[in-house]
Amino acid sequence: MSEKNHTYQVNVIWTGNTGTGTASPAAYSRSHEISAEGKPTIVGSSDPAFRGDPARWNPEEFLVVALSQCHMLWYLGLCAKHGIVVTAYEDAASGIMQEHRDGSGEFTEVVLHPRITLADISRREEADALHEEAHHMCFIARSVNFPVAVEADYQ
């Protein structure tokens, strides 16, 4: 297969000017809107630890969910390719971000916790082995510089 480039265009609009702009750290809201052509708008903010609105999605959650979604989609596709029937899949993914004294930080790990229901539980070992391939194929997991672990549970 030949290599292809894929371009993703999104719009982020800050909606948090409360009247004085960024006159001080407490003077503005971290609220913003994320949009892309033909898709519903998503309301975002910063993490509540950084003066964000807890009712809105934050970038750190988006990173964890992107890893979870990408892994799930590759995993389901690989299961279908190998004749392993998955009838349910849900993930309670978690990530750890380490904040430094200067306010910077980075993620140190993300752990995916998929709960997978197989039509034939006797294929659990085969199904479990596909997580490694899904991880290798996932565009998002291949792009991050921290470990992404999978701790799957089967039914």
LINUR-V633272 format. One record per pair of residues at least 24 apart in sequence whose C-alpha atoms are under 6 Angstrom apart, sorted by the first residue. I is the first residue (numbers start at 1). J is the second residue. Records with the same first field share a line. If there is no record, write none. Layout:
I=J, J
This chain:
10=35, 36
11=35
67=140
70=138
71=134, 138
74=134
75=134
85=118, 119
86=117, 118
87=117, 118
88=116, 117
89=115, 116
90=114, 115
108=146
109=146, 147, 148
110=148
111=148, 149, 150
112=150
113=151, 152
114=152
115=153, 154
116=154
117=154, 155
